[in-house]
Amino acid sequence: MLKIHGIGPSPFVRKVRIVLEEKNLAYELKPIMPGAGDEAFAAISPLGKIPVLEEDGWTMPDSSVIIAYLEATHPDPAVYPVDARLLARARWFEEYADTALVSVIGPDIFRQRVVGPAFFGKDCDESVVRTAIDEKLPPLFDYIEGELGSNDYLAGDFSIADISVVSMLINMAHASELVDGARWPALAGLYQRVVERPAVARLIAEERELFQRAA
Ligand SMILES: N[C@@H](CCC(=O)N[C@@H](CS)C(=O)NCC(=O)O)C(=O)O
């Protein structure tokens, strides 16, 4: 059986789990906290990051690489567009989420409001959160809003582009911050469409339970 090393609330682990669930693939989650890996983990994750995929003793790190592998081995239903330009566009939004969105939402919002208080007994510095919401995120959201326009999804049909962007927004939601639908209606609509998918809703409910237990 496929195994995923990581924990549910990581946006990168979530990306992979959403794809596994959308493709209806059975898998086992092997919990490991980010940054807490031992030597055995370092051997399968040279950068020390989660997630890592394991299949019959073979391992591969990195959410984007794992998802590309899952798409190649289990193409139906597809999470990548077929058209070459749409595919490039989908990969671009995956990259945009995995670099630009995470660099603000991860340290400035999710870590401040959720990880610090729940797991490290650290108080949240609300000024960091406010700067992220009021100054750092708006240009990033403006860009996605403009690219979405009147479309339901970022690159044709529902794809890895939408999974990647919304996975980051779910971390924001765990930190009690939602995309302002008055300012970014297309992005707020995308968020809603994706979190209502049964596979995604199931994972979010499971993650919430985890936080409740930690609180
Ligand atoms: N490019 C990687 C990024 C993964 C990543 O940054 N994971 C974080 C958790 S959300 C992590 O493991 N951080 C631990 C560390 O950097 O030491 C991917 O797509 O899988």
PDBQT file of the ligand as one rigid body, heavy atoms in Angstrom, charges set to zero:
ROOT
HETATM    1  N1  LIG A 301       8.893  21.548  -1.918  1.00  0.00    +0.000 N 
HETATM    2  C1  LIG A 301       8.466  20.745  -0.810  1.00  0.00    +0.000 C 
HETATM    3  C2  LIG A 301       8.177  21.621   0.403  1.00  0.00    +0.000 C 
HETATM    4  C3  LIG A 301       7.762  20.794   1.604  1.00  0.00    +0.000 C 
HETATM    5  C4  LIG A 301       7.851  21.581   2.910  1.00  0.00    +0.000 C 
HETATM    6  O1  LIG A 301       8.361  22.708   2.976  1.00  0.00    +0.000 OA
HETATM    7  N2  LIG A 301       7.366  20.956   3.981  1.00  0.00    +0.000 N 
HETATM    8  C5  LIG A 301       7.472  21.568   5.298  1.00  0.00    +0.000 C 
HETATM    9  C6  LIG A 301       6.202  21.321   6.111  1.00  0.00    +0.000 C 
HETATM   10  S1  LIG A 301       4.825  22.204   5.528  1.00  0.00    +0.000 SA
HETATM   11  C7  LIG A 301       8.601  20.901   6.064  1.00  0.00    +0.000 C 
HETATM   12  O2  LIG A 301       8.749  19.706   6.051  1.00  0.00    +0.000 OA
HETATM   13  N3  LIG A 301       9.415  21.695   6.768  1.00  0.00    +0.000 N 
HETATM   14  C8  LIG A 301      10.436  21.180   7.636  1.00  0.00    +0.000 C 
HETATM   15  C9  LIG A 301      11.769  21.810   7.403  1.00  0.00    +0.000 C 
HETATM   16  O3  LIG A 301      11.910  22.617   6.467  1.00  0.00    +0.000 OA
HETATM   17  O4  LIG A 301      12.672  21.506   8.195  1.00  0.00    +0.000 OA
HETATM   18  C10 LIG A 301       7.212  19.937  -1.228  1.00  0.00    +0.000 C 
HETATM   19  O5  LIG A 301       6.498  20.398  -2.141  1.00  0.00    +0.000 OA
HETATM   20  O6  LIG A 301       6.977  18.860  -0.678  1.00  0.00    +0.000 OA
ENDROOT
TORSDOF 0
